[in-house]
């Protein structure tokens, strides 16, 4: 999980910067999200022990950034390529059978 840990850390930094750019105190984010300040700080550190729902609540408390969660895996290029290959193979087999 080393790569995952690094990704979570980077995400935490991005969340913290988003909050700071908006000049929203961590205590206010915690209040809006319905979580403790310690949970907000854990999110901002990229803790893997924090539930995804808390990440979503914290993002929502920072002016609705939770909508960005919809971008996760939205552009699944590898999945699309694999599906295209599968479709082409089915087409070729059907064409060969006449």
Secondary structure as GFF3:
##gff-version 3
##sequence-region A 1 98
A	DSSP	alpha_helix	2	21	.	.	.	ID=ss1
A	DSSP	alpha_helix	26	33	.	.	.	ID=ss2
A	DSSP	alpha_helix	37	45	.	.	.	ID=ss3
A	DSSP	alpha_helix	52	61	.	.	.	ID=ss4
A	DSSP	three_ten_helix	65	71	.	.	.	ID=ss5
A	DSSP	alpha_helix	77	97	.	.	.	ID=ss6
###
